[in-house]
Every structure is written in structure tokens, then in C-alpha cells.
Amino acid sequence: MKGSRYRRDLPCAACYDRGMALDERDFFNSRNETRTDKLACPRCKRTNDYQMRWVVRTRKDRIPPGADDRDRALYGKLRDYMIRVDDSVTCKTCGKKFDIPSQHSMVFLQKGDAGSAATIAQGDDDSRFNR
């Protein structure tokens, strides 16, 4: 129809009723965890242990149902990782609130035990900061 608001001659690729791609949450199991870390206050220069909240995301053991070829390729490349929830802490000595460095906000985990602090990957080849 000429001048019609809707086009009926579009291929099926432009339709909205096709299956949607899987979301990142479909590939990972998430759990909250609290860990301690030594940080130095920029004001008083004293080092203390601070509790920080992390979200640990571990890859599921099976690919979710409804995955297409693109999702299967993505699933093969996924790694376990942690995301820090807290952005700042309060110094235990002077009471000044300070920010945690942002380069430590996401940490990849090595294969094996995801709960152990010893399995945190220190040398990541994908990182721009390791060059």
C-alpha cells in the first residue's frame, strides 16, 4: 500500500516476534560475598583492613536453553569474575571517607576454586594496564 504507515513487505529479520538473544545473566550464577583488603588512607597514610562487598559471577556448567550459534561462541569465551560493589570506605584511624581505586573494581578469577582469594588472576593479557 502506497502511503501506508505499516510495511508488510519487510523480511522476517525485521520482525519483532523472533527469539531474543540471551542476556549475560543467563550465562552466569551470581552471589554476594564480603572480602577484606588492605588499603592505605590518602590523608593519614595508615594501612588498615577494610571489608568490601563483591558480586562473584561464575559461569554456569551448561549453556542455557534457547542459545543460538552466536551465544554458543560467546559461552566458550566466558570467564569467572568479581565486581566490587563498594566505591568508598571510611578510614578507621582518621574517619575520612576515601575512594577505592577504580582499576580494582573488576577482577577475573582463574579456573578452579572461585571462592579462594589465591585464585585471583593478577596478570591478565586483555588488560590495557599490563603493557
C-alpha positions in Angstrom: 0.0 0.0 0.0 1.4 3.3 -1.0 1.5 5.8 1.8 0.6 3.2 4.4 2.1 3.6 7.8 3.0 -0.1 8.1 5.1 -2.0 5.7 4.1 -5.6 5.1 6.8 -6.4 2.6 9.7 -6.4 5.2 11.7 -9.7 5.5 11.3 -11.7 8.7 14.6 -10.5 10.0 13.0 -7.1 10.8 10.1 -8.7 12.7 10.0 -8.4 16.5 8.5 -11.9 17.1 11.7 -13.8 16.7 13.5 -15.2 19.7 15.6 -12.7 21.6 19.3 -13.1 22.2 20.3 -14.4 25.6 21.3 -11.9 28.3 24.6 -12.1 30.3 22.7 -13.1 33.4 21.6 -16.3 31.6 25.3 -17.4 31.4 26.4 -16.7 35.0 25.4 -17.6 38.6 25.8 -14.5 40.8 26.3 -14.4 44.6 27.3 -11.7 47.0 30.5 -12.0 49.0 32.4 -9.9 51.5 36.2 -9.8 51.5 38.8 -7.9 53.4 41.6 -5.9 51.7 44.4 -3.7 52.9 44.1 -0.1 51.8 46.1 3.0 52.7 44.2 6.2 53.6 45.4 9.1 51.4 45.0 11.5 54.2 46.7 9.9 57.2 48.8 7.3 55.1 47.9 4.4 57.5 47.1 1.0 56.2 44.1 -0.9 57.6 42.0 -3.9 56.6 38.6 -3.0 55.2 35.5 -5.1 54.4 34.3 -4.7 50.8 31.3 -6.2 49.2 31.7 -8.1 45.9 29.4 -9.8 43.4 31.0 -13.0 42.2 29.8 -14.3 38.8 30.7 -17.8 37.9 29.9 -19.4 34.6 27.2 -21.9 34.5 28.2 -25.5 33.8 25.8 -25.8 30.9 24.9 -23.5 28.1 21.3 -22.2 28.7 18.5 -23.5 26.5 17.5 -21.3 23.6 21.1 -20.4 22.7 22.0 -19.8 19.0 25.4 -20.1 17.3 26.4 -16.6 18.5 25.6 -17.4 22.1 27.5 -20.7 21.9 30.6 -18.9 20.7 30.3 -16.3 23.4 29.8 -19.0 26.1 33.1 -20.7 25.1 35.0 -17.4 25.8 33.4 -16.5 29.1 35.4 -16.3 32.4 34.5 -16.1 36.0 34.9 -12.7 37.5 34.1 -10.4 40.5 32.7 -6.9 40.6 33.2 -4.7 43.6 30.0 -3.1 44.9 31.6 -0.6 47.3 33.2 2.5 45.8 34.5 4.1 49.0 35.4 3.3 52.6 35.9 5.3 55.8 39.3 5.3 57.3 39.4 3.5 60.7 42.1 5.9 62.0 41.1 9.4 61.0 37.5 8.9 59.9 37.9 10.4 56.4 36.0 8.8 53.6 38.1 7.9 50.6 37.6 6.2 47.3 38.9 2.8 46.4 41.0 2.9 43.2 38.8 2.1 40.2 41.3 -0.2 38.5 40.4 -2.8 41.1 36.7 -2.7 40.5 36.6 -5.9 38.4 38.8 -8.9 38.8 38.9 -12.0 36.7 39.2 -15.3 38.5 41.3 -18.3 37.5 39.7 -21.7 36.8 39.3 -23.8 39.9 38.1 -22.6 43.3 36.2 -19.3 42.7 35.9 -18.6 46.5 39.6 -18.6 47.3 41.4 -15.3 47.3 44.5 -17.0 46.0 42.9 -17.7 42.6 42.5 -14.1 41.6 44.2 -13.6 38.2 46.9 -11.0 38.6 48.4 -11.0 35.0 45.5 -10.5 32.6 46.6 -10.3 29.0 43.5 -8.5 27.9 44.1 -5.5 30.3 45.4 -2.3 28.8 47.2 -1.5 32.1 49.6 -4.5 31.9 51.6 -3.3 29.0 
